[in-house]
Amino acid sequence: MSRFAALLRLLPMIMLASTTAFATANETGFANRTEDSTHGWPHISPNMATVLAQQWQGENRSEWTGDADIEGQLRRSLVWHALPVGHGQPPVYFVRPVLNPDARDFYGAHAFMHWLIWQNKIVLSRSDDAIRVLAGHSHGLPDIEEQDCMGGRCWLSTWQYDGQAYQDRACHMVEIATHQELGTCK
C-alpha cells in the first residue's frame, strides 16, 4: 500500500482525535464539528434564507448548488442554533447544513460551511472542521475559534467581531498526534 493510501485510511481516526480534543478544551461554551448531529435543530427561516441567498448570488454560486430555487434549497438544507449575546441584544444565529446526504453541497472532505448571522446580516462565513465559542467578547459579540486540519496539523484561528464583521485576529498550529504547539500560522 502506498504512503498516500495509508494516510487516507488513517484520516478519519486523525480527524476524530483532533476534534475530540478540540471539543473538550472548552466544556462550558458552544462547540460544533463537521460530524456533530443537527437532529432537532430548526431549519432556517425564510428571512435567513434570503440573507444567505444574497451572498450566494453575489458570489455567483447559483450554478454551484444546482438548484434554481436557491432560497428553497437553503431552507431545506440549513439549520440554526442561537448563540446568546447578553445585555438584551438579539442572539447570533449559528447556521450550518443538516447532517445528511441531502446537504452534500455544503460539505468538503472533512469541513462544513457555516455562518454567523446577527441582525439580518452575515457577520462570518467560513468552511472549517470545527467552531468553538470563546469566553471573550468584542464589540458585543462572542469571540470564536475556528479549527481547520490537514496533513497532521490543525490551524486554530481566533476571530473577533470588529463592529461590522468577524476578523481573523490570531492563529496557531497544533500537531494532531501529539497536541504539541507548532507556533503561529504562516
N, C-alpha and C positions, 0 to 999 in steps of 0.2 A: 504494500500500500504506500502511495506517495505521502510525503510530509503534508502536502496540502489537503489530501483526502483525510488524513489522520486528524488534522486541525479542525476540519469541518465536522468530523464526528464528535469532537470534544466541545465545540462551540456551545451547544445547549447547556452542558454542565458548567462551563465557564460563566455563561450569562446568568444561570441560576445562582451560582455562588456570589457573583458580583452584585446582583440585585437584592439578594437576601441580606448581604452586609449593608447595602445602601438603606434598605427599609428599616433595619433595626437601629441605625445610627440616630434616628430622631423618633422615638416611640410616641411622643406626645403630639406631634404635628401630623398633617396630612401628607401622605406619600402615595404615589401611584406609578406602577410599572407597566410595561407593554402587556404582560400576560395577566395582569390583575383583572378579576371579574368585574363586569359592569352590571351584573344582574340586579334588578331593582332600581337602577338609576333612571330618572325620567329622560325621555327624548327631548331634544332642544325645541324651543318654541318657534313659531313662525317668524317672530321678530329676530331671534338669534340666527335663524337660517338666512334671513335677508342680509344681516350684517356680514355673515361669513360668505354668502354668495357674491356680495360686492367685492370682497377680497379676491374670491375665485376668478371673477370676471376681469378684475384688474390685473390678474396675473395670467390671463388667457388660459385658464385651466378647464374651461368648459369641455374641450375635447378630451382632456385627460380623464375626466370622470366617466365619459362615455354615456352621459345622460343629458338630454336636452333640458330636463326639469331639474336643474341644479338644486334649487331650494327643496324640492321634494326628496331628492336623494340625501341631502344633508339632514333633513328631519328624520328620515328612516335610519340613517347610519350613525348619527352622533347623539351622545347623551351628555348630561352635565351633573356637576356636583358643586354646591355652593361653598365657597371659602369665606368664613366670616372676616369682616374687616374691622368691626367695632366702631365705637363713637357714633352710633346711629346712622352710619353710612350704608348704602346698599352693598350686598355681597359681591365678591368677584366670582364669576362663574368659570370653573374649570371645565372645558369641553373636550371630549375625546371620542374616538369611534367605539362603537359597541364591540365586544369581544366575540366576533363570529365571522364566518367566511364572507358574509354579505358586505362587509365593510373593508374588504381587502385593499381597496384603492387608497386607504388611509394608513397602511402599514408598509414598512420597509422590511428588510431581512430580520431585524430584531428591534426596530424602533417604531414608534407610533406618532402620528401627527396629533397635536393638541394646541389649544388656545386658551388664553385667559381673556374673558370679556367683562368689562366693567362699564356700567352706564351706557350700554349700547355701542361700545367701542372696543375693538380688538386691541388689547394692550400688550399681548405677547402671542406670537405664532411660531411654533417650533416643532421639530420632529426629533425626538431623543428616546433613549431607553427608559428613563425614569424622571420623575419630577418630585421634589420634596419642598414643602413649605417650611421656611425657617422661622425662628422666633422674632427676628428683627422686622422693622417696617421702614419704608422710605416713602415720603410724600403720602402717607396714609395707607399704603397697600403693603401686603406682606412681601418680604424678600423670599426668593425661591432659589433652589439649586437644581440644575439640570445635569443628568448623567448621560454621557454618550460613550459607549465602549466599542473597541475594535482592536484586534491584534494583541490581545492580552493586557490591554491598558484601558483605563476609564478616565475620561476627562470630566471633572466636576466643575461646573461653572456657576458662579453666584450671580444672580440677576436682581437688579433693584429698579423700582419704578422711579422715573425722574419727573413725574408730573404729566407726562404725555404718553410714555410707553416704557416697557422694561428694557433696561440696558445691561449688557454683559459687563460686570464690574471686576471679577476676579476668576481665575481658572487655575486649577492644579491637576496633576496627573497622579494616578494610583495604579500600581501593578495589581492585576486581578488575583493572581495566585497567592501572593504574599501580603497583600494590602499595604505594601510599602509605598510611602510617598516618593514620587519621582521628580518633584519640583513643579514649577509653574508651566503652564502651557506655552508652546512656542508658536 
